[in-house]
Amino acid sequence: MTRLLLVDDEPGLRMTLAANLELEGFEVIEAESAEKALALAESDGRFDVVLTDVRMPGMTGVELFRKLKPLRPGLPVILMTAFALEELVRSALDDGAYTVLSKPFDLVHAARLLERASKGPKVLIVDDCREEADAMADMAKQAGMSVVVAYNAPDAVAAVTGGVVVDVAVLDMVMPETTGAQLLDEIQRANRDVAFIGVSGQATEETMRTFANSGTSWFMRKPFAPNDLVRLIAKVRGTPAAKRLA
Amino acid sequence: MNEAVARAETPLEVRARGLYDAARLENFRRTDKLFAGLMATQWLASVVVALVVSPFAWEGRERVVHNHVWIALLLGGLISTLPILLAVNRPGELQTRVVIASAQMLWSGLLIHLTGGRIETHFHVFGSLAFIAFYRDWRILLPATLVVAGDHALRQFLWPESVFGLANPEWWRFLEHASWVIFIDYFLIVACLNGDQEMAAMARKRAEAEMLSEAERVKSSELDLAVRELQDSQDLVVRTEKLAAIGQLAASVGHELRNPLAAIRNSHTYLQRKLSSAPGGVAAVDPRMGQFLDIIDRELTASAKIIGDLLDFARERPPALAPCPLRPLVSEAISVVPVRPNVELVNEVPEKLPIPALDREQFRQVLVNLVQNASEAMPEGRQGKVVVRAVGGAAEPFLVTIADNGCGIPKEARERIFQPLFTTKVKGTGLGLAIVSNVIKRHQGSIRVESEVDQGTQFHIELPSSGSADGAGSEAAA
């Protein structure tokens, strides 16, 4: 069973959320403050995923995330917030928080998200141009994400099928040997839950449309700043999967 | 030299000249009328004089109706008629003055003749010249002088008794008279010029005064206007501050409500699941349990929407533009809109449409709001169809249309639908279309509505084409 650390100072919300997540199959350990959560993490230790409120009296959820990072590297932390603390949340995302949920959120979506995050998924980066692929990988690594890089289509497919859990794939849309769309298809066949970000300097609109038809239509035009990529990955991770179009 | 010629007259000068001209004209007319009266009087007087004086001077002591009386009557009438006619019909004109001045000097001549060259009658000449100076037009003195000099000269040589009462005056006598006349003329001319100058000066002063008071009036009304505008601005500032304060309050309340809502929703979800999984299901506990659980669900959704609208409207986040194919986005939006049995939602956005640069989440909301509005506007019993179309995007801007065959929007409402807090629905925040309008504006686009009551409505959204949109990177929200 996935062990979830749930941190929120509002008892009504915390208890009901915990109860529902337990119905979804999680083992939920509650903490009523970031300080308590930190203490639990230090002593008890084995958590698979953390779900924490941001705005709390005393230490905020973002500070908690920052303190957990060196303590338990690789532990996915998902933030939830009722307030639009844009700057604060964004800085957490830049540092590699998995994603942020806006209250009130759909429970089923949250459960799926938590389950996915708990597996410590990686970001797959595919680009035939080595420098570009490595550059993007660095951006993600700087933020504390786990990354796997592929420089061609076959490697990419191998990365997905080889037992590594990937939840986001950043694909260069224009590659030799195979089009981004074909690669997308192959990856999806291997793992349905992967979300795609299409990246390119000059992709044709045809290619973009095919990507869009896959149901995940996030695009970025090169060049972009490191933060842009990291934030988009976090945003994509937090979005419920759109229905796949026929 | 060129400067003096090229310089246009100032408004002050124009006005002064106008006033001066008017005063001059008025003076001419007045004086013309004065002379008309004088002419008539002189005529009468001359007849009386002829009756009383003339015979005495000529024939010793015998008084008869001399032919002088007839001369007085006829010649006097002749001299007077034209001046009087002109004074009445053409007052103020130059020819009138000239005729009058000449006639007046002829009268002097006639009166002198009728009194037989009597010295005292010669005073009439100087008096007349002075009267003529009333015109303040020195030029008129010239014809007058010429007439009197000519008359004296002529009669001295033809009929000296008529002028001087003597049979043999010295040959230069007329010159002596003429030089007195010229002497007087000089001073009269000076007087005319001075009087004229005075009129000009007064006209200028009047013009100045008028312009000053006008300027004052203009300034005063400008001041009034400025004060009113200031008042309006102040009112606006107060209103805006109030709105801002209310907006902040609303946003803060909205945020505060999210936690309680989340807690209620979680509780509801738990209850629903537990009760559904119990033997017999929800209905086993109480027949209406299921219904009430649904009510909680619905009302929570409604509450979340109200708060969501409020916070979306208040937040004004700049769009993070990225290439975003429109057709799949429309499909997604349609899938989110609650289904109504009599309403069909159709996505007619072409596959091959160029890809616009949009903030995906914000524009999705635009589409959801518009499609949902259209769906809700469908009256019961009508087979409703809401269609989303799009064209353009290459050379011309994108034109996205959401068209429905619903109940339409009346003209008075049409002008106000994009205003915040305006709604024709019984329930509703009135923010949906305001949010749509804001998002579209921030995408550098525009939206307009066409509608026919009971026929349907079309919303037309214009967005910049892909060519002009900046799609480099996905801009991070500020």
Interface residues (C-beta under 8 A of the other chain):
Chain A: E10 G12 L13 T16 L17 A19 N20 L23 A82 F83 A84 E86 R90 K103 P104 F105 L107 E205 M208 R209 F211 A212 N213 G215 S217 W218 F219 M220 R221 K222 P223 F224 A225 N227 D228 R231 L232 A242 K243 L245
Chain B: H255 E256 R258 N259 P260 L261 A262 A263 R265 N266 S267 T269 Y270 R273 K274 L300 A304 L311 R315 R317 A322 P323 C324 P325 R327 P328 L329 S331 E332 S335 E351 K352 P354 I355 R360 G471 A472 G473 S474 E475 A476 A477
